[in-house]
Amino acid sequence: MHAMQYEITLPADYDMGIIRERVATRGHLLDAFPGLGLKAYLIREREDGSPVNQYAPFYLWATPEGMNSFLWGPGFQGIVNDFGRPVVQHWTGVSYEEGPSAASAPRTATRRRTPLGEGVPPGEAVADAMTRHAREARRDGVVASALAVDPRHWELLAFTLWADIDGVGAEAPADEGERFRVLHLSAPGRDGLGAGRRRW
């Protein structure tokens, strides 16, 4: 499993309705994309308290071939044509868990980055993080959650999709890191993402 995300930061006065329309008309195109575990079409908006307006899709790839096919194909070229070529961040996936609200459509997502300390053996740090991740994924409102690591910057990434917890538009917990709105979820290979505990 590979995690991937690019962030397109937009002007403060940008009409985010353009992004919503883009996702509404094009989001379904990846609903059956080979090698894709899931893609969450994410936005952040200044009017919701974000420091920026941003379109920031997040991917979990079940196969590297799927990721490569997307990056070198017309899907990503459409992003390049419309917004310029963004930096593509990627992480090695180490854990994926379905949560208690797995059957619900996600409403929000959170992204939490945690540096790995200099004095901690990487293997121990990742193993401890996987144990915490399995526990945290059982919290109310979790649809699904992934844990990944960036060995270039020695950083852990926890990405979680959250359902509408109380039926009146509840947000993801405030202490879970950066928050995003989910406009659409393409998940053709989601069932295979949690097949077995990740090894390194």
N, C-alpha and C positions, 0 to 999 in steps of 0.2 A: 504494500500500500504506500502510495506517495501522496502527500498533501501539497497543495499548490494554491497560491493566491496572488492576484495583482490588484493594485489599488489605483483607481483613476480619480484624482482629486480635482474637483470642478470649482468654478468661480463661486463666490459667496452669493451672487444673485442669479445663479444658474437655475433654470426651471427644471426641477427634478421630475416633473411630469414627463419630460422627454425620456428619461431613463425608465420610468414605469411603463411607458408605451413601448419602448424597445423590448423590455422583458416580456410584456404581455403578448407581443407579436412574434418574438423570436425565441423565447425561452423553451418552448416545446421542441425545438430542433435538436436538443441534446437528450431528450427523454429516452432515446434508445441508442445512444452513442456507444459503440463497442469499447470496452475497457474502462468505462467510467463507472465508478462506484456511486458517487453522488456529486452534484453541483448545486450549491446554494447561491442563488442570485441575491446579493446583499447590497444594501445602501445604508449610508449614514446621512442625516440631514441636520443642518444648523438649526432649523426650527424645532427639532426634537432635542436640542441641547448638545449636539455633536460640535466639535470645534471646526469641522469641515463638512462640505457637501462631497459625497464620495460614492462611487460605484466600485464595489470590491468583491467580485465573485470568488467563492472558495470551493475548491475541488478536492475530492478524495478519489484517486485513481486506483483501480484494482490491478491494472497492468501498466508497465512503462510504455508498451506499444500504443495503448490508448492515449496516454499523455502526449507522446511524440506525434501521433496522428493529428491530435488537436492543434498542438503548437505550430506544426509545419503545414497545417491545412487551412481551408477557407474560414473555419470558425474563428480562429485567433486573428487571421488576416483582416477580418471584419472589424475587430477591435482596433488594430493598427491603422486601418484606413480612416476610421472615425475619430480616434482619440490620440493617435501616435502610438509608438511602441512602449508599453509600460515595462518596468522591472517586474520579472516573474519570480516571486519568492517560492521556494519549495523546501520541504522537510521530509525526512524519512519517517514513515508511519510506524509506530510501535504498538499501538493499542486502539481498538475500536469497540465500542459498547452501545447496544441499544438500551434505551431508558424505559422507565415505567409508562411514558406517554408515546411509545414508539408508533402506535397506530394513529396518532394525531398529526395534523399538518403543522409544521413549525411556523411560529410567528416571528420569533426573534432568534438571534444567534449571539454568542459571546466568543471572544478570542482573548486568551490570557497567555502572556509570554513570561517565562521565568528563567533567568540565567542559571546555568549550572556553576556552582562555586568552584574556584580553582583547586581547593584542597580535597574535593570529593571525587573518588574514582568514578568515571563516567558510567560504568556498568552498574555500580551500586545506585547512583543517582537515578538512572533510568528505571531500574527495577523498583525502587521505592516509589517513583512517580507512577508507574503502572499500577501498583497496588492502590495508591490513593485514587487514581483515575477510575478504577473499577468500582470503588466505594462511592465516589462522587457521582458517577453515572446512574446510581440508583435513586437519586433525589427526585422529589416530586417535580413534574413538569419537563423532565429531560426526555427529548425525543431520541436523540443519538448524540454520541460524543466521541471525539478522536483525540489521541495524544500522539504527538510527533516531536522529532528532535532535529535541530539544525546543528550539525557538527562543525560547521565553519565558524559560527559565532557561539557555540556551546549554549544553546538556548532550547528550552522545552516550550512547546506550544500546545495548549489545550483549547480545542474548538468544540463548542456545544450548541446544539439546536434545541430551542425551548418551545414548548406548546403554550397556548393561552391558558395559564394556570387556573384562573378563577372565573373565566367566562366573560369577563368585562374588559379584556384587552390588557391583562397584566404584562408588565415587562419582565425580561430576564432579571435575575437578582443583580442588584447594583454593584456588588463586590466581585463580580465575575470577570472583570476586565472590560475591554472595549465592546460596545454593544452595537448591533446592526439589526436592521429590519430585513426579514426574508420576503422577497417578492414572489419567488417561485423555487421549487425544488425539483431538479431532474435527478432521478435515482435508479437508473437501469440496472446497476450492479450492487445495490445496497445490501441485498441478502448475502452476498459473498464476502463483504468487508470484515465481518466478525468471525469468519470461519477459522477458528484456532487462534491461540495466543501467539502474538508476534515474537519472533526470535531475532537475535542479532549475532 
